[in-house]
Amino acid sequence: MLVALVSAVLGGLILNLMPCVFPVLSLKAAALVRHGGNPVQARLEGIAFFAGVMITLLALAGVLIAARAGGAAVGWGFQLQSPVMIALLALVMLGAALNLAGQFEVGLSIAGVGQSLDGRRGLLGAALTGALAIIVATPCTAPFMAGALGYALVQPPLPSLAIFAALGAGFAAPFTLLALSPRLARVLPKPGPWMQVLKRLLVFPMLGAAAWLVWVLDQQTGQAGLAVILAASVTLGFAGWVYGMAQRRRLAGRGFRGLYAVVILAVTGAVTAAATLEHSRPAQAGVSSEQSGAVIEEAWSPARVAALQAQGRPIFVNFTASWCITCQVNDKTSLSTRTVRSTLARTGATYMIADSTNFDASIQRALAQFGRAGLPLYLVYPADGTKPVVLPQILTPAIVVAALERAARKPA
């Protein structure tokens, strides 16, 4: 239990460095700089960010634990197997980008309300930033996390929640400590006009995150889902434009209430369109058996693994998903390299893909069997039929090559 708690804290700290959370955490960094001259407000927002992270993570963990107790084979990042959740996240990222671009403003006291209300809005914004950071962090699994979460999901509810809480504490710690410590806060640059440039610059990581989510949705639902999310994005953009116009008319003392009704209708239309994606045609998961060069690629199944083992074939199994950022990085930097592909061909290993972009109960059960709650998972089955070797979550070509060469050796 102690090892799991420490691993969860370390995993949470490292999760801050993963690419999936960069767009959201960059917003929090900008907020800390903005309050550099007001340490009290910075501390309050740091605490609110911590609360948003912990409440959201424990809520996700509670749903996950309850679902598994009910017999559902789900794991870390389970909500991203839902096209509706992917679509809504894409719209949230697009809305944040439009806000940063200046199309409309959120959290401004445009009607002259008191400073206290502005402060409360700042705290709510910090808490929501923490919540969003956790949601977008689930496509990534940092080192130390996999073992900790795998252990958590086979424990009773209270120890399991304690491990998830340790993960949240590690994740929220850097920004919370920066906000709470006056000494650390001195390293932040002073607020100034440059922050407007930074605000506009942050539009692009948010748009990048939205584009990536749209790509994932296309993998899940095909062209039908892509058409829906593009139409919803245009509708949301229209809503943002009308909302900004209403804000400017309000500042000028002119009529604006009718425009808010248009905004509500447009946003409702965009969200409703996203909600229809739950019934869209799912993407075809897995890969057909084929020969690519001299590398044999097949869709994963437990029965096929057993058959190949009986033939004395080494096997490499890649448990992956389109929404798993770590998986995609490993694929580009290691698994798709010429060195690894030539080693697969030379050793006669079969390359199997277990695609969890859409929900697949057999894949979730396999992950649980190896003590993992999330992706990625890489298994190398030796040719002699012994137990598979679990590779690290962060791959290098050398790690994969060495594992394949060991797996291909047969006892004399």
VOKE-715833 format. One record per residue (C-alpha): residue number from 0; residue in one letter; x, y, z negated. Coordinates in Angstrom, 2 decimals, always signed. Layout:
REM VOKE-715833
{rec NUM, 'A', {X, Y, Z}} ...
This chain:
REM VOKE-715833
{rec 0, 'M', {+0.00, +0.00, +0.00}} {rec 1, 'L', {+2.81, +2.39, -0.87}} {rec 2, 'V', {+4.56, +1.67, +2.43}} {rec 3, 'A', {+1.27, +2.28, +4.28}} {rec 4, 'L', {+0.73, +5.61, +2.50}} {rec 5, 'V', {+4.27, +6.83, +3.23}} {rec 6, 'S', {+4.00, +5.64, +6.84}} {rec 7, 'A', {+0.70, +7.47, +7.24}} {rec 8, 'V', {+2.19, +10.75, +5.96}} {rec 9, 'L', {+5.21, +10.39, +8.27}} {rec 10, 'G', {+2.93, +9.49, +11.18}} {rec 11, 'G', {+0.80, +12.54, +10.51}} {rec 12, 'L', {+3.85, +14.81, +10.49}} {rec 13, 'I', {+5.12, +13.37, +13.78}} {rec 14, 'L', {+1.64, +13.66, +15.30}} {rec 15, 'N', {+2.12, +17.44, +15.34}} {rec 16, 'L', {+4.83, +16.93, +17.98}} {rec 17, 'M', {+2.66, +14.84, +20.31}} {rec 18, 'P', {+1.44, +16.55, +23.51}} {rec 19, 'C', {-2.26, +15.90, +22.92}} {rec 20, 'V', {-2.50, +18.37, +20.01}} {rec 21, 'F', {-0.26, +21.14, +21.39}} {rec 22, 'P', {-3.07, +23.28, +22.87}} {rec 23, 'V', {-5.00, +23.40, +19.59}} {rec 24, 'L', {-2.02, +23.80, +17.27}} {rec 25, 'S', {-0.71, +26.65, +19.43}} {rec 26, 'L', {-3.94, +28.49, +18.58}} {rec 27, 'K', {-3.30, +27.96, +14.87}} {rec 28, 'A', {+0.26, +29.23, +15.23}} {rec 29, 'A', {-1.03, +32.37, +16.93}} {rec 30, 'A', {-3.54, +32.85, +14.09}} {rec 31, 'L', {-0.78, +32.64, +11.46}} {rec 32, 'V', {+1.23, +35.26, +13.33}} {rec 33, 'R', {-1.84, +37.48, +13.56}} {rec 34, 'H', {-2.19, +37.41, +9.77}} {rec 35, 'G', {+1.51, +37.89, +9.15}} {rec 36, 'G', {+0.78, +41.25, +7.54}} {rec 37, 'N', {-1.99, +39.87, +5.35}} {rec 38, 'P', {-0.58, +36.97, +3.30}} {rec 39, 'V', {-3.81, +36.47, +1.34}} {rec 40, 'Q', {-5.86, +35.91, +4.50}} {rec 41, 'A', {-3.11, +33.68, +5.91}} {rec 42, 'R', {-3.19, +31.51, +2.76}} {rec 43, 'L', {-6.98, +31.24, +2.85}} {rec 44, 'E', {-6.94, +30.22, +6.51}} {rec 45, 'G', {-4.20, +27.69, +5.79}} {rec 46, 'I', {-6.39, +26.09, +3.13}} {rec 47, 'A', {-9.40, +26.19, +5.48}} {rec 48, 'F', {-7.36, +24.50, +8.22}} {rec 49, 'F', {-6.33, +21.77, +5.75}} {rec 50, 'A', {-9.97, +21.29, +4.72}} {rec 51, 'G', {-11.10, +21.06, +8.34}} {rec 52, 'V', {-8.48, +18.40, +9.08}} {rec 53, 'M', {-9.27, +16.32, +6.00}} {rec 54, 'I', {-13.07, +16.47, +6.28}} {rec 55, 'T', {-13.04, +15.56, +9.97}} {rec 56, 'L', {-10.49, +12.77, +9.61}} {rec 57, 'L', {-12.28, +11.21, +6.63}} {rec 58, 'A', {-15.61, +11.47, +8.48}} {rec 59, 'L', {-14.10, +9.70, +11.50}} {rec 60, 'A', {-12.52, +7.11, +9.20}} {rec 61, 'G', {-15.86, +6.56, +7.44}} {rec 62, 'V', {-17.64, +5.96, +10.75}} {rec 63, 'L', {-14.83, +3.65, +11.89}} {rec 64, 'I', {-14.86, +1.63, +8.65}} {rec 65, 'A', {-18.66, +1.37, +8.67}} {rec 66, 'A', {-18.70, +0.28, +12.32}} {rec 67, 'R', {-16.11, -2.43, +11.69}} {rec 68, 'A', {-17.99, -3.58, +8.58}} {rec 69, 'G', {-21.05, -3.94, +10.81}} {rec 70, 'G', {-19.13, -6.20, +13.18}} {rec 71, 'A', {-18.19, -3.67, +15.87}} {rec 72, 'A', {-14.71, -4.11, +17.35}} {rec 73, 'V', {-13.56, -0.49, +17.35}} {rec 74, 'G', {-10.27, +1.18, +16.55}} {rec 75, 'W', {-8.44, +4.52, +16.36}} {rec 76, 'G', {-9.64, +6.82, +19.14}} {rec 77, 'F', {-12.89, +4.86, +19.55}} {rec 78, 'Q', {-14.90, +8.03, +20.21}} {rec 79, 'L', {-12.84, +8.74, +23.34}} {rec 80, 'Q', {-14.25, +5.60, +24.94}} {rec 81, 'S', {-17.51, +7.55, +25.22}} {rec 82, 'P', {-17.86, +9.60, +28.44}} {rec 83, 'V', {-20.14, +12.01, +26.57}} {rec 84, 'M', {-17.45, +12.79, +23.99}} {rec 85, 'I', {-14.83, +13.26, +26.71}} {rec 86, 'A', {-17.15, +15.62, +28.61}} {rec 87, 'L', {-18.01, +17.66, +25.50}} {rec 88, 'L', {-14.33, +17.98, +24.57}} {rec 89, 'A', {-13.55, +19.17, +28.10}} {rec 90, 'L', {-16.26, +21.83, +27.81}} {rec 91, 'V', {-14.93, +22.93, +24.39}} {rec 92, 'M', {-11.43, +23.32, +25.84}} {rec 93, 'L', {-12.81, +25.27, +28.80}} {rec 94, 'G', {-14.81, +27.51, +26.47}} {rec 95, 'A', {-11.71, +28.19, +24.37}} {rec 96, 'A', {-9.77, +29.08, +27.52}} {rec 97, 'L', {-12.49, +31.53, +28.63}} {rec 98, 'N', {-12.42, +33.12, +25.18}} {rec 99, 'L', {-8.64, +33.51, +25.25}} {rec 100, 'A', {-8.86, +34.97, +28.76}} {rec 101, 'G', {-11.08, +37.74, +27.43}} {rec 102, 'Q', {-14.31, +36.77, +29.18}} {rec 103, 'F', {-16.02, +36.97, +25.79}} {rec 104, 'E', {-14.96, +37.29, +22.16}} {rec 105, 'V', {-15.70, +34.99, +19.24}} {rec 106, 'G', {-15.44, +36.07, +15.61}} {rec 107, 'L', {-15.40, +39.82, +16.29}} {rec 108, 'S', {-17.39, +42.24, +14.14}} {rec 109, 'I', {-18.94, +43.87, +17.20}} {rec 110, 'A', {-21.95, +45.27, +15.34}} {rec 111, 'G', {-19.94, +46.90, +12.58}} {rec 112, 'V', {-20.62, +44.29, +9.93}} {rec 113, 'G', {-18.41, +44.23, +6.86}} {rec 114, 'Q', {-14.85, +43.01, +6.63}} {rec 115, 'S', {-15.96, +40.26, +4.28}} {rec 116, 'L', {-17.97, +38.67, +7.08}} {rec 117, 'D', {-14.94, +38.86, +9.36}} {rec 118, 'G', {-12.94, +37.03, +6.70}} {rec 119, 'R', {-15.54, +34.31, +6.42}} {rec 120, 'R', {-15.55, +33.92, +10.20}} {rec 121, 'G', {-11.78, +33.61, +10.12}} {rec 122, 'L', {-12.00, +30.82, +7.56}} {rec 123, 'L', {-14.68, +29.02, +9.55}} {rec 124, 'G', {-12.56, +29.37, +12.68}} {rec 125, 'A', {-9.52, +27.92, +10.88}} {rec 126, 'A', {-11.58, +24.98, +9.60}} {rec 127, 'L', {-13.00, +24.31, +13.08}} {rec 128, 'T', {-9.48, +24.50, +14.52}} {rec 129, 'G', {-8.43, +21.79, +12.07}} {rec 130, 'A', {-11.44, +19.69, +13.04}} {rec 131, 'L', {-10.73, +20.06, +16.75}} {rec 132, 'A', {-7.04, +19.30, +16.22}} {rec 133, 'I', {-7.92, +15.94, +14.65}} {rec 134, 'I', {-10.37, +15.05, +17.41}} {rec 135, 'V', {-7.90, +15.78, +20.20}} {rec 136, 'A', {-5.10, +14.03, +18.26}} {rec 137, 'T', {-6.81, +10.64, +18.52}} {rec 138, 'P', {-5.47, +9.92, +22.05}} {rec 139, 'C', {-2.00, +9.85, +20.53}} {rec 140, 'T', {-0.55, +7.34, +18.10}} {rec 141, 'A', {+2.69, +8.54, +16.56}} {rec 142, 'P', {+5.46, +6.27, +15.24}} {rec 143, 'F', {+4.65, +4.87, +11.77}} {rec 144, 'M', {+0.91, +5.41, +12.39}} {rec 145, 'A', {+0.05, +2.11, +14.04}} {rec 146, 'G', {+1.12, -0.14, +11.18}} {rec 147, 'A', {-0.42, +2.16, +8.57}} {rec 148, 'L', {-3.80, +2.34, +10.29}} {rec 149, 'G', {-3.77, -1.36, +11.13}} {rec 150, 'Y', {-3.21, -2.09, +7.44}} {rec 151, 'A', {-5.91, +0.43, +6.44}} {rec 152, 'L', {-8.59, -1.26, +8.53}} {rec 153, 'V', {-8.20, -4.61, +6.76}} {rec 154, 'Q', {-8.44, -3.08, +3.26}} {rec 155, 'P', {-11.51, -2.30, +1.15}} {rec 156, 'P', {-13.10, +1.12, +1.87}} {rec 157, 'L', {-11.39, +3.16, -0.88}} {rec 158, 'P', {-7.77, +2.10, -0.14}} {rec 159, 'S', {-8.53, +2.47, +3.55}} {rec 160, 'L', {-9.79, +6.04, +3.10}} {rec 161, 'A', {-6.72, +6.82, +0.96}} {rec 162, 'I', {-4.43, +5.87, +3.87}} {rec 163, 'F', {-6.45, +7.98, +6.30}} {rec 164, 'A', {-6.28, +10.86, +3.82}} {rec 165, 'A', {-2.48, +10.49, +3.71}} {rec 166, 'L', {-2.42, +10.69, +7.50}} {rec 167, 'G', {-4.49, +13.89, +7.40}} {rec 168, 'A', {-2.29, +15.40, +4.70}} {rec 169, 'G', {+0.83, +14.74, +6.76}} {rec 170, 'F', {-0.80, +16.18, +9.88}} {rec 171, 'A', {-2.01, +19.38, +8.18}} {rec 172, 'A', {+1.07, +19.90, +5.98}} {rec 173, 'P', {+3.33, +21.97, +8.32}} {rec 174, 'F', {+0.78, +24.71, +9.03}} {rec 175, 'T', {-0.69, +24.68, +5.54}} {rec 176, 'L', {+2.73, +25.05, +3.89}} {rec 177, 'L', {+3.67, +27.77, +6.34}} {rec 178, 'A', {+0.50, +29.67, +5.44}} {rec 179, 'L', {+0.88, +29.16, +1.67}} {rec 180, 'S', {+4.59, +29.94, +1.33}} {rec 181, 'P', {+5.56, +33.65, +1.52}} {rec 182, 'R', {+9.19, +32.63, +2.02}} {rec 183, 'L', {+8.36, +30.46, +5.01}} {rec 184, 'A', {+5.98, +33.10, +6.37}} {rec 185, 'R', {+8.87, +35.55, +6.68}} {rec 186, 'V', {+10.18, +33.58, +9.66}} {rec 187, 'L', {+7.06, +34.49, +11.63}} {rec 188, 'P', {+7.37, +37.43, +14.04}} {rec 189, 'K', {+5.47, +40.60, +13.20}} {rec 190, 'P', {+2.10, +41.19, +14.87}} {rec 191, 'G', {+2.19, +43.58, +17.83}} {rec 192, 'P', {+1.08, +44.18, +21.42}} {rec 193, 'W', {+3.00, +41.07, +22.51}} {rec 194, 'M', {+0.25, +39.00, +20.92}} {rec 195, 'Q', {-2.16, +39.96, +23.70}} {rec 196, 'V', {+0.30, +38.49, +26.19}} {rec 197, 'L', {+0.57, +35.34, +24.05}} {rec 198, 'K', {-3.21, +35.11, +23.85}} {rec 199, 'R', {-3.50, +35.15, +27.64}} {rec 200, 'L', {-0.62, +32.69, +27.97}} {rec 201, 'L', {-2.43, +30.20, +25.72}} {rec 202, 'V', {-5.22, +30.05, +28.29}} {rec 203, 'F', {-3.14, +27.68, +30.39}} {rec 204, 'P', {-2.53, +24.87, +27.87}} {rec 205, 'M', {-6.27, +24.93, +27.11}} {rec 206, 'L', {-7.09, +24.70, +30.82}} {rec 207, 'G', {-4.51, +21.92, +31.14}} {rec 208, 'A', {-6.21, +19.99, +28.32}} {rec 209, 'A', {-9.61, +20.47, +29.98}} {rec 210, 'A', {-8.23, +19.27, +33.34}} {rec 211, 'W', {-6.71, +16.18, +31.72}} {rec 212, 'L', {-10.04, +15.34, +30.06}} {rec 213, 'V', {-11.84, +15.71, +33.39}} {rec 214, 'W', {-9.32, +13.29, +34.90}} {rec 215, 'V', {-10.00, +10.79, +32.09}} {rec 216, 'L', {-13.74, +11.17, +32.67}} {rec 217, 'D', {-13.23, +10.39, +36.36}} {rec 218, 'Q', {-11.43, +7.18, +35.35}} {rec 219, 'Q', {-14.37, +6.23, +33.12}} {rec 220, 'T', {-17.36, +7.14, +35.26}} {rec 221, 'G', {-16.19, +7.60, +38.85}} {rec 222, 'Q', {-17.39, +10.32, +41.23}} {rec 223, 'A', {-20.85, +10.60, +39.64}} {rec 224, 'G', {-19.36, +11.69, +36.32}} {rec 225, 'L', {-16.91, +14.01, +38.05}} {rec 226, 'A', {-19.76, +15.82, +39.82}} {rec 227, 'V', {-21.64, +16.24, +36.53}} {rec 228, 'I', {-18.69, +17.68, +34.59}} {rec 229, 'L', {-17.77, +20.08, +37.39}} {rec 230, 'A', {-21.36, +21.36, +37.52}} {rec 231, 'A', {-21.41, +21.67, +33.70}} {rec 232, 'S', {-18.10, +23.58, +33.78}} {rec 233, 'V', {-19.46, +26.10, +36.29}} {rec 234, 'T', {-22.58, +26.51, +34.15}} {rec 235, 'L', {-20.49, +27.06, +31.03}} {rec 236, 'G', {-18.35, +29.62, +32.88}} {rec 237, 'F', {-21.54, +31.48, +33.86}} {rec 238, 'A', {-22.72, +31.38, +30.22}} {rec 239, 'G', {-19.40, +32.84, +29.06}} {rec 240, 'W', {-19.62, +35.66, +31.59}} {rec 241, 'V', {-23.20, +36.54, +30.56}} {rec 242, 'Y', {-22.26, +36.34, +26.86}} {rec 243, 'G', {-19.35, +38.73, +27.38}} {rec 244, 'M', {-21.62, +41.13, +29.25}} {rec 245, 'A', {-24.12, +41.00, +26.37}} {rec 246, 'Q', {-21.35, +41.81, +23.89}} {rec 247, 'R', {-20.24, +44.82, +25.92}} {rec 248, 'R', {-23.82, +46.09, +26.25}} {rec 249, 'R', {-24.27, +45.70, +22.50}} {rec 250, 'L', {-21.16, +47.76, +21.84}} {rec 251, 'A', {-22.50, +50.43, +24.17}} {rec 252, 'G', {-25.84, +50.51, +22.33}} {rec 253, 'R', {-27.79, +49.11, +25.27}} {rec 254, 'G', {-30.20, +46.16, +25.52}} {rec 255, 'F', {-28.63, +42.73, +25.24}} {rec 256, 'R', {-31.07, +40.27, +23.62}} {rec 257, 'G', {-32.45, +38.99, +26.92}} {rec 258, 'L', {-28.93, +38.08, +28.01}} {rec 259, 'Y', {-28.49, +35.90, +24.93}} {rec 260, 'A', {-31.49, +33.85, +26.02}} {rec 261, 'V', {-29.76, +33.26, +29.36}} {rec 262, 'V', {-26.60, +32.15, +27.51}} {rec 263, 'I', {-28.57, +29.67, +25.38}} {rec 264, 'L', {-30.25, +28.20, +28.45}} {rec 265, 'A', {-26.94, +27.91, +30.34}} {rec 266, 'V', {-25.07, +26.29, +27.44}} {rec 267, 'T', {-27.99, +23.93, +26.82}} {rec 268, 'G', {-27.92, +22.95, +30.49}} {rec 269, 'A', {-24.16, +22.26, +30.40}} {rec 270, 'V', {-24.42, +20.13, +27.25}} {rec 271, 'T', {-27.46, +18.25, +28.56}} {rec 272, 'A', {-25.61, +17.46, +31.78}} {rec 273, 'A', {-22.68, +16.12, +29.74}} {rec 274, 'A', {-25.04, +13.96, +27.67}} {rec 275, 'T', {-26.28, +12.14, +30.78}} {rec 276, 'L', {-22.83, +10.64, +31.30}} {rec 277, 'E', {-23.40, +7.88, +28.76}} {rec 278, 'H', {-25.38, +6.06, +31.43}} {rec 279, 'S', {-23.08, +6.78, +34.37}} {rec 280, 'R', {-21.39, +4.00, +36.28}} {rec 281, 'P', {-18.32, +2.91, +34.28}} {rec 282, 'A', {-14.95, +2.70, +35.96}} {rec 283, 'Q', {-13.72, -0.74, +36.92}} {rec 284, 'A', {-11.46, -1.68, +34.05}} {rec 285, 'G', {-8.35, -3.73, +34.52}} {rec 286, 'V', {-6.30, -4.63, +37.56}} {rec 287, 'S', {-6.91, -7.35, +40.09}} {rec 288, 'S', {-4.25, -9.98, +40.46}} {rec 289, 'E', {-1.86, -8.71, +43.09}} {rec 290, 'Q', {+1.75, -8.75, +44.19}} {rec 291, 'S', {+3.42, -5.31, +44.12}} {rec 292, 'G', {+6.84, -5.83, +45.61}} {rec 293, 'A', {+7.88, -8.94, +43.68}} {rec 294, 'V', {+6.06, -7.90, +40.48}} {rec 295, 'I', {+2.86, -9.78, +39.70}} {rec 296, 'E', {+0.19, -7.60, +38.06}} {rec 297, 'E', {-2.99, -8.99, +36.55}} {rec 298, 'A', {-5.87, -7.92, +34.38}} {rec 299, 'W', {-5.40, -9.14, +30.82}} {rec 300, 'S', {-7.53, -11.84, +29.28}} {rec 301, 'P', {-6.75, -14.24, +26.42}} {rec 302, 'A', {-7.54, -17.23, +28.63}} {rec 303, 'R', {-5.14, -16.08, +31.34}} {rec 304, 'V', {-2.38, -15.49, +28.79}} {rec 305, 'A', {-2.81, -19.04, +27.50}} {rec 306, 'A', {-2.69, -20.44, +31.05}} {rec 307, 'L', {+0.51, -18.57, +31.90}} {rec 308, 'Q', {+2.12, -19.67, +28.64}} {rec 309, 'A', {+1.33, -23.26, +29.53}} {rec 310, 'Q', {+3.19, -22.72, +32.81}} {rec 311, 'G', {+6.27, -21.46, +30.94}} {rec 312, 'R', {+6.01, -17.93, +32.33}} {rec 313, 'P', {+7.21, -14.85, +30.42}} {rec 314, 'I', {+4.44, -12.25, +30.09}} {rec 315, 'F', {+4.44, -8.51, +29.46}} {rec 316, 'V', {+1.09, -7.14, +28.24}} {rec 317, 'N', {+0.40, -3.41, +28.35}} {rec 318, 'F', {-2.55, -2.38, +26.15}} {rec 319, 'T', {-3.36, +1.06, +27.51}} {rec 320, 'A', {-6.10, +3.60, +28.35}} {rec 321, 'S', {-6.38, +6.66, +30.56}} {rec 322, 'W', {-7.04, +8.86, +27.52}} {rec 323, 'C', {-3.96, +7.58, +25.64}} {rec 324, 'I', {-1.26, +10.22, +26.16}} {rec 325, 'T', {+1.50, +8.09, +24.64}} {rec 326, 'C', {+0.55, +5.27, +27.02}} {rec 327, 'Q', {+0.78, +7.55, +30.06}} {rec 328, 'V', {+4.16, +8.95, +29.00}} {rec 329, 'N', {+5.58, +5.45, +28.45}} {rec 330, 'D', {+4.24, +4.37, +31.82}} {rec 331, 'K', {+6.01, +7.21, +33.65}} {rec 332, 'T', {+9.28, +7.18, +31.70}} {rec 333, 'S', {+9.74, +3.41, +31.30}} {rec 334, 'L', {+7.25, +0.95, +32.76}} {rec 335, 'S', {+7.16, +2.49, +36.24}} {rec 336, 'T', {+10.91, +2.88, +36.57}} {rec 337, 'R', {+12.88, +0.91, +39.14}} {rec 338, 'T', {+14.97, -0.69, +36.39}} {rec 339, 'V', {+11.98, -2.16, +34.57}} {rec 340, 'R', {+10.19, -3.22, +37.76}} {rec 341, 'S', {+13.27, -5.00, +39.08}} {rec 342, 'T', {+13.70, -6.77, +35.72}} {rec 343, 'L', {+10.08, -7.93, +35.83}} {rec 344, 'A', {+10.69, -9.36, +39.31}} {rec 345, 'R', {+14.05, -10.92, +38.41}} {rec 346, 'T', {+12.73, -12.65, +35.28}} {rec 347, 'G', {+9.52, -13.80, +36.97}} {rec 348, 'A', {+7.45, -12.14, +34.25}} {rec 349, 'T', {+3.76, -11.49, +34.79}} {rec 350, 'Y', {+2.74, -7.89, +34.04}} {rec 351, 'M', {-0.73, -7.78, +32.47}} {rec 352, 'I', {-2.81, -4.66, +31.85}} {rec 353, 'A', {-5.42, -4.51, +29.07}} {rec 354, 'D', {-7.29, -1.31, +29.97}} {rec 355, 'S', {-9.28, +0.18, +27.09}} {rec 356, 'T', {-10.37, +3.36, +28.89}} {rec 357, 'N', {-13.92, +2.07, +28.45}} {rec 358, 'F', {-14.90, -0.01, +25.44}} {rec 359, 'D', {-13.83, -3.65, +25.58}} {rec 360, 'A', {-14.46, -5.71, +22.45}} {rec 361, 'S', {-11.91, -8.38, +23.37}} {rec 362, 'I', {-9.15, -5.76, +23.59}} {rec 363, 'Q', {-10.12, -4.30, +20.21}} {rec 364, 'R', {-10.04, -7.78, +18.66}} {rec 365, 'A', {-6.60, -8.37, +20.14}} {rec 366, 'L', {-5.33, -5.10, +18.67}} {rec 367, 'A', {-6.67, -6.08, +15.25}} {rec 368, 'Q', {-5.02, -9.49, +15.57}} {rec 369, 'F', {-1.64, -7.76, +15.80}} {rec 370, 'G', {-2.41, -5.34, +12.96}} {rec 371, 'R', {-2.97, -2.32, +15.21}} {rec 372, 'A', {-5.83, +0.14, +15.03}} {rec 373, 'G', {-5.00, +2.07, +18.19}} {rec 374, 'L', {-3.04, +2.29, +21.40}} {rec 375, 'P', {-0.49, +1.71, +22.77}} {rec 376, 'L', {+0.48, -1.88, +22.11}} {rec 377, 'Y', {+3.14, -3.73, +24.12}} {rec 378, 'L', {+3.57, -7.50, +23.84}} {rec 379, 'V', {+6.25, -9.69, +25.41}} {rec 380, 'Y', {+5.46, -13.42, +25.44}} {rec 381, 'P', {+8.59, -15.62, +25.73}} {rec 382, 'A', {+8.75, -18.33, +28.39}} {rec 383, 'D', {+9.20, -21.00, +25.71}} {rec 384, 'G', {+5.67, -20.43, +24.40}} {rec 385, 'T', {+6.67, -18.95, +21.03}} {rec 386, 'K', {+4.92, -16.01, +19.40}} {rec 387, 'P', {+4.91, -12.68, +21.29}} {rec 388, 'V', {+7.28, -9.86, +20.41}} {rec 389, 'V', {+5.70, -6.48, +19.60}} {rec 390, 'L', {+7.66, -3.60, +21.13}} {rec 391, 'P', {+7.88, -0.08, +19.68}} {rec 392, 'Q', {+5.18, +2.44, +20.60}} {rec 393, 'I', {+7.74, +4.79, +22.14}} {rec 394, 'L', {+9.48, +2.89, +24.93}} {rec 395, 'T', {+12.70, +3.30, +26.83}} {rec 396, 'P', {+13.71, +1.26, +29.90}} {rec 397, 'A', {+16.51, -0.37, +27.87}} {rec 398, 'I', {+14.05, -1.62, +25.22}} {rec 399, 'V', {+11.77, -3.18, +27.85}} {rec 400, 'V', {+14.63, -4.71, +29.87}} {rec 401, 'A', {+16.22, -6.29, +26.79}} {rec 402, 'A', {+12.89, -7.76, +25.66}} {rec 403, 'L', {+12.14, -9.21, +29.10}} {rec 404, 'E', {+15.58, -10.79, +29.42}} {rec 405, 'R', {+15.25, -12.43, +25.99}} {rec 406, 'A', {+11.76, -13.65, +26.87}} {rec 407, 'A', {+12.95, -15.25, +30.13}} {rec 408, 'R', {+15.60, -17.40, +28.44}} {rec 409, 'K', {+14.53, -20.97, +27.91}} {rec 410, 'P', {+16.11, -23.28, +25.32}} {rec 411, 'A', {+18.74, -25.58, +26.77}} 
